[in-house]
Amino acid sequence: MANDLKFYPLRDDPLYAVFPEGHQLASKPSVTLPQLFQYPLIIETPACCRTLGLAFSKTASSVVSQTLLKYLQNKHTIKKKHGRP
C-alpha cells in the first residue's frame, strides 16, 4: 500500500478450497493447511483469510469518505453482533 494512504480494516474474509467430486478432502467441513499441502495445488497461500477494508489518502478528510467509512464500520459491527458475517 502506498505510504500516503491509511487503511481501515472492515472484516476478515475466509479463504476456501474447492475440490473435485470424489476427492478425499471434499466431504470434510474444513481442512487444515497441512492437509491441503499433501495434494498438488493450483494456488498456494500461507494465509487463511484476507482483510477487506478501505484505503483513503492520509491528507483527505472529505465528509463523503468519512461518512462512507463510518457507515461501513457500523454495518459490519451490527452484523457481527447478530452472528452474521
C-alpha positions in Angstrom: 0.0 0.0 0.0 1.2 3.5 -0.8 2.7 5.5 2.0 0.2 8.3 1.6 -2.8 6.0 2.3 -4.4 5.0 5.6 -6.1 1.6 5.6 -9.2 0.9 7.6 -9.9 -2.8 8.0 -13.6 -3.7 7.9 -13.7 -7.5 8.1 -11.8 -10.7 7.6 -12.8 -12.8 4.5 -12.0 -16.5 4.9 -10.4 -18.4 2.0 -11.9 -21.6 0.7 -10.6 -24.7 -1.0 -12.6 -26.3 -3.9 -12.2 -30.0 -4.6 -13.5 -32.2 -7.4 -16.2 -34.6 -6.7 -14.8 -37.8 -5.0 -11.6 -36.1 -3.6 -10.6 -37.4 -0.2 -11.0 -33.9 1.4 -14.2 -33.0 -0.4 -16.5 -34.4 2.3 -14.8 -32.7 5.2 -16.4 -29.5 6.5 -13.0 -27.9 7.0 -9.4 -28.8 6.3 -6.0 -27.5 7.7 -3.2 -26.2 5.6 -1.0 -29.3 6.3 -3.8 -31.4 4.9 -4.0 -29.2 1.8 -0.3 -29.4 1.2 -0.4 -33.2 0.9 -2.0 -32.6 -2.6 -1.0 -30.6 -5.6 -2.5 -27.1 -5.5 -3.2 -24.6 -8.2 -2.7 -21.7 -5.8 -0.8 -21.9 -2.5 -1.0 -19.3 0.2 0.1 -19.4 3.9 -2.8 -17.0 4.9 -6.2 -18.4 5.9 -8.1 -15.2 5.3 -7.7 -11.8 3.8 -8.7 -8.5 5.4 -11.1 -6.3 3.4 -11.2 -2.6 4.0 -11.0 0.9 2.7 -7.9 3.0 2.0 -8.0 6.8 2.0 -5.4 9.4 1.4 -3.9 10.5 4.8 -4.5 14.1 3.8 -8.1 13.6 2.6 -10.8 14.3 5.1 -13.9 14.7 3.0 -17.3 14.4 4.6 -18.2 11.8 2.0 -15.3 9.5 2.7 -15.7 9.7 6.4 -19.5 9.1 6.2 -18.9 6.1 4.0 -16.3 4.7 6.4 -18.5 5.2 9.4 -21.5 3.6 7.6 -19.5 0.5 6.6 -17.9 0.2 10.0 -21.3 0.4 11.7 -22.8 -2.1 9.3 -20.1 -4.6 9.9 -20.4 -4.2 13.7 -24.2 -4.7 13.6 -23.8 -7.9 11.5 -21.2 -9.3 13.9 -23.4 -8.7 16.9 -26.2 -10.7 15.3 -23.8 -13.6 14.4 -23.8 -13.0 10.7 -20.6 -12.3 8.7 
